[in-house]
Amino acid sequence: MRQKDYVGDAIELLRQLIATPSISRGERAAADILGQHIISYGMKLRREGNNIWALSPDWDEAKPTLLLNAHIDTVKPVESWTRDPFQPMIENDCLYGLGSNDCGGGLTTLLQVFRWLTLRPQPYNYIYLASAEEEVSGKNGIAKVIPLLPKIDVAIVGEPTGMQPAIAERGLMVLDLIAHGKSGHAARNEGVNAIYEALDDMQWIRDYRFEKVSPLLGSVKMTLTAVNAGTQHNVIPDRCTMLVDVRTNERYTNEEVFDIISKHVKSEVHAHSFRLHSSHISSDHPLIRRCVALGMKPYGSPTLSDQALMPWPSFKLGPGESSRSHSADEYIHVSEMQQAFYTYLKILEG
């Protein structure tokens, strides 16, 4: 097979996946299709739930190991689609369909890169992993597979980055803040108004600036996104709850940011989880130096991916543009997949 034949296989596989709904936690049919292709390529398939992976032939424990990862699942299609999101169509170099850009292009192209690498010995081991539940950071996604994998030294995540290396990405922590008051009759000005008790905390969340600023990601960002209090007009509310979206940089752990917030506010603070940390890889890593030598420009990504759950160095590099993700009439350029295949090989082969 010629290189362009592998690209053709990636495009045809992506068309099959678009036509197979794979919304988060419902990826089974799409995982079946990917698994069937891996078996047809003569590779041994491994599977855990809706996650599938394959190891390179002639595995050598003495070699370093590279993970090639992208996710199978998609978000639900928004109502403003003007096309059938599950009907793949190619028009003027654009392949339309749900998940085409995020991140079917990277998913199918990396599989063909994996196939190409198996044609000759490489100085490293490599794993292809198609993970589930990425869009919801689900516990049955990559988190379930990590304990089953061999030791990984570095990972490339095929999210849409315009084939520029995203060497850092923000983490995510969602917080519940609860302010307490005392109920009473509004006409008699009784009680303690929980909304008023919460006002200082709201203002602090709006105005506070974390000290450590990342050159790639900027400052930690806190956003108050929901407030709920009160039952009726004449009752002083005794409880006010607030939802806060926190996007961390690589200079802090989620636990450190949680401690800072807890010390500054009067409200109770509860984290939904600490598991989605900011991630980064050194700009001196050999793979990043190879990217730079090829004219690419490293940057920091504001969006979350499975990197947040990876305990090893990783970076995002994939075809498509992040701005198209989760949008109506999502598409990827066929030429972007072609370029990605050749670029991956320039970085990885040998």
C-alpha positions in Angstrom: 0.0 0.0 0.0 1.1 3.6 -0.7 0.9 6.3 1.9 -2.2 7.9 0.2 -3.9 4.5 0.5 -3.6 4.7 4.3 -5.1 8.2 4.2 -8.0 6.9 2.1 -8.6 4.2 4.7 -8.7 6.8 7.5 -11.3 8.8 5.6 -13.5 5.8 4.8 -13.3 4.6 8.4 -14.2 8.1 9.6 -17.3 8.1 7.3 -18.4 4.8 8.9 -17.9 6.2 12.4 -19.9 9.3 11.7 -22.8 7.1 10.5 -22.6 5.2 13.8 -23.9 7.3 16.7 -21.3 7.3 19.5 -22.5 9.8 22.1 -20.6 9.5 25.4 -21.5 6.3 27.2 -23.0 4.9 24.0 -19.9 4.1 22.0 -20.3 0.4 21.8 -21.2 0.1 18.1 -18.4 2.5 17.1 -15.9 0.6 19.3 -17.0 -2.6 17.5 -16.3 -1.0 14.1 -12.8 0.2 15.2 -12.1 -3.2 16.7 -13.1 -5.1 13.6 -10.7 -2.9 11.5 -7.8 -3.5 14.0 -8.4 -7.2 13.7 -8.5 -7.0 9.9 -5.1 -5.3 9.9 -3.7 -8.4 11.6 -3.3 -6.9 15.0 -4.3 -8.3 18.4 -7.2 -6.3 19.8 -7.5 -5.5 23.5 -10.7 -4.1 24.9 -12.1 -2.9 28.2 -15.7 -1.7 28.0 -15.9 0.6 25.0 -12.1 1.4 25.1 -10.0 -0.5 22.6 -6.2 -0.6 22.1 -3.4 -2.5 20.3 0.3 -2.9 21.1 3.1 -2.7 18.5 4.6 -6.0 17.3 8.0 -7.2 18.7 7.4 -5.5 22.0 10.7 -4.8 23.9 10.5 -3.9 27.6 13.9 -2.2 27.2 12.5 0.4 24.8 10.6 3.6 25.7 6.9 3.5 24.9 4.7 6.0 23.0 0.9 6.2 23.3 -1.2 7.3 20.4 -4.6 8.3 21.8 -7.8 9.8 20.6 -11.4 9.4 21.8 -14.4 7.6 20.2 -17.2 9.4 21.8 -19.0 12.6 20.7 -21.2 15.2 22.3 -24.9 15.3 21.5 -25.7 17.2 18.3 -27.0 20.8 18.9 -30.4 21.7 17.5 -29.0 24.2 15.0 -27.5 21.5 12.7 -28.8 22.1 9.1 -27.5 18.7 8.0 -28.0 15.2 9.3 -25.2 14.9 11.8 -25.0 11.1 11.2 -24.8 11.4 7.4 -21.2 11.8 6.3 -20.9 14.0 3.3 -17.8 15.3 1.5 -18.2 18.7 -0.3 -15.3 20.8 -1.5 -12.7 19.1 0.7 -15.0 19.2 3.8 -16.2 16.0 5.4 -19.3 16.9 7.4 -20.7 14.9 10.3 -20.8 14.8 14.1 -17.4 13.9 15.5 -15.6 14.5 12.3 -13.4 17.3 13.8 -13.6 16.3 17.5 -12.0 14.0 17.2 -12.7 11.5 14.4 -10.0 12.9 12.2 -7.3 12.3 14.8 -8.8 9.0 15.8 -8.7 7.4 12.4 -5.5 9.1 11.2 -3.6 7.9 14.2 -4.8 4.4 13.6 -3.3 4.5 10.1 -0.1 6.0 11.5 0.1 3.0 13.9 -0.3 0.6 10.9 2.4 2.4 9.0 4.8 2.2 11.9 4.4 -1.6 12.1 5.9 -2.0 8.6 9.4 -1.7 9.9 11.2 -1.8 13.3 11.1 1.3 15.4 13.4 2.3 18.3 10.4 2.5 20.6 7.2 0.6 21.5 3.9 2.2 20.6 0.3 1.7 21.6 -2.9 2.8 19.8 -5.7 3.6 22.2 -9.2 4.7 21.3 -10.8 5.8 24.5 -14.5 6.2 25.5 -16.3 8.8 27.6 -13.8 11.6 27.0 -16.4 14.3 26.5 -17.8 13.6 30.0 -14.5 12.6 31.7 -16.3 9.4 32.6 -14.9 6.8 34.9 -15.4 4.1 32.3 -13.1 5.9 29.8 -9.4 6.1 29.8 -9.2 6.0 33.6 -10.4 2.4 33.4 -7.7 1.5 30.9 -4.6 3.2 32.5 -4.0 0.5 35.1 -4.1 -2.1 32.3 -1.5 -0.5 30.1 2.3 -1.1 30.1 4.5 1.7 31.3 4.1 4.8 29.1 6.8 7.4 28.6 5.0 9.9 26.5 1.6 10.3 24.7 0.3 12.1 21.7 -3.4 13.0 21.9 -5.1 13.5 18.6 -7.4 16.4 19.5 -7.9 19.1 16.8 -5.0 21.5 17.2 -4.5 22.6 13.6 -1.4 20.2 13.8 0.3 22.6 16.2 1.6 21.0 19.4 -0.5 22.0 22.5 2.1 21.4 25.2 -0.1 22.5 28.1 -3.8 22.4 28.8 -6.0 23.7 31.6 -7.4 21.5 34.3 -10.9 21.7 35.6 -12.4 21.8 39.0 -16.1 22.4 39.7 -17.0 23.7 43.2 -20.2 24.0 45.2 -20.2 26.9 47.6 -22.9 27.1 50.3 -23.7 30.2 52.3 -25.9 29.8 55.4 -28.3 32.2 57.0 -31.4 32.1 59.2 -35.0 32.1 57.8 -37.5 34.7 58.9 -40.4 36.9 57.7 -39.3 39.5 55.2 -41.8 42.1 56.4 -40.4 42.1 59.9 -36.7 42.1 58.7 -36.1 38.9 60.7 -33.4 36.3 60.2 -30.1 36.4 58.4 -30.2 36.6 54.6 -28.0 33.9 53.1 -27.8 35.8 49.8 -26.3 38.8 51.6 -23.9 36.4 53.4 -22.8 35.1 50.0 -22.2 38.5 48.4 -18.6 39.0 49.7 -17.7 35.5 48.5 -19.2 36.3 45.0 -17.2 39.5 44.8 -14.0 37.7 45.9 -14.4 35.0 43.2 -14.9 37.8 40.6 -11.9 39.9 41.7 -9.2 37.5 43.1 -6.1 36.9 41.0 -3.9 33.9 41.6 -0.2 34.7 42.0 1.3 32.1 39.7 0.8 32.8 36.0 1.7 30.4 33.3 3.5 31.6 30.2 1.4 29.1 28.2 -2.0 29.2 29.9 -2.1 32.5 31.8 -3.8 32.8 35.2 -6.1 30.4 37.0 -9.7 31.4 36.0 -12.6 31.2 38.4 -16.2 31.9 37.1 -19.4 32.0 39.1 -21.8 30.2 36.8 -24.9 29.5 38.9 -26.6 30.9 42.1 -29.7 29.5 43.8 -31.5 30.8 46.9 -34.9 31.5 48.3 -38.3 29.8 48.2 -40.8 32.8 48.0 -40.8 36.5 48.2 -41.7 36.9 51.9 -39.3 34.4 53.4 -35.7 35.3 54.2 -33.5 32.6 52.5 -31.5 30.5 54.9 -29.3 28.9 52.3 -27.6 30.2 49.1 -25.7 27.8 46.8 -23.2 28.8 44.2 -21.5 26.9 41.4 -18.0 27.9 40.4 -16.1 26.7 37.3 -12.3 26.8 38.0 -9.8 26.3 35.2 -6.4 25.7 36.6 -2.9 26.2 35.0 0.0 23.9 35.4 1.5 26.0 38.2 -1.0 24.7 40.7 -2.6 21.4 41.5 -6.4 21.4 41.9 -5.9 20.7 45.6 -3.7 23.8 46.0 -6.3 26.0 44.4 -9.1 24.4 46.5 -7.1 25.2 49.7 -6.6 28.9 48.6 -10.3 29.3 47.9 -11.4 27.7 51.1 -9.2 30.0 53.2 -10.6 33.2 51.6 -14.4 32.6 51.5 -16.9 32.2 54.4 -19.1 29.7 52.6 -18.7 26.0 52.7 -16.7 24.7 49.8 -17.1 21.3 48.2 -15.2 20.0 45.1 -17.0 17.7 42.7 -13.6 16.1 42.1 -9.9 16.8 42.0 -9.1 14.4 39.2 -8.9 16.7 36.2 -5.6 18.3 36.6 -3.8 20.7 34.2 -1.2 18.9 32.2 2.0 19.9 30.4 5.2 18.6 28.7 8.6 20.2 28.6 9.4 22.3 25.5 12.8 20.5 25.6 11.2 17.0 25.1 12.6 15.4 22.0 9.2 15.1 20.3 8.5 18.8 20.9 11.9 19.7 19.6 11.1 17.7 16.5 7.8 19.5 16.1 9.6 22.9 16.4 12.3 21.8 13.8 9.4 21.1 11.4 8.1 24.7 11.8 5.4 24.1 14.4 4.6 26.5 17.2 3.9 25.1 20.7 1.0 26.7 22.6 -1.3 26.3 25.6 -4.8 24.9 25.1 -7.8 26.1 27.1 -9.8 23.0 26.5 -9.8 19.8 28.5 -9.0 16.3 27.1 -8.0 12.8 28.4 -4.6 14.4 29.1 -6.1 15.5 32.4 -6.1 11.9 33.5 -2.7 10.8 32.2 0.0 10.3 34.7 2.8 10.6 32.1 4.0 13.5 29.8 1.7 14.2 26.9 0.7 16.8 24.4 -2.1 17.3 21.9 -1.5 17.3 18.2 -4.2 16.6 15.7 -6.0 17.6 12.5 -8.9 20.0 12.5 -9.5 23.2 14.6 -10.8 23.4 18.1 -13.2 26.2 17.2 -15.2 23.7 15.1 -15.7 21.3 18.0 -19.2 20.9 19.5 -20.6 23.2 16.8 -23.5 22.8 14.3 -22.5 21.3 10.9 -19.2 20.2 12.2 -16.6 19.2 9.6 -13.0 18.4 8.9 -11.0 19.1 5.8 -9.9 15.9 4.0 -6.7 17.7 3.2 -6.1 18.3 7.0 -6.2 14.5 7.5 -3.8 14.0 4.6 -1.4 16.6 6.1 -1.7 15.1 9.5 -0.8 11.6 8.4 2.4 12.8 6.6 3.3 15.1 9.5 2.9 12.4 12.1 5.3 10.2 10.1 7.9 13.0 9.9 7.8 13.3 13.7 7.7 9.6 14.5 9.2 7.4 11.9 12.6 6.2 13.0 
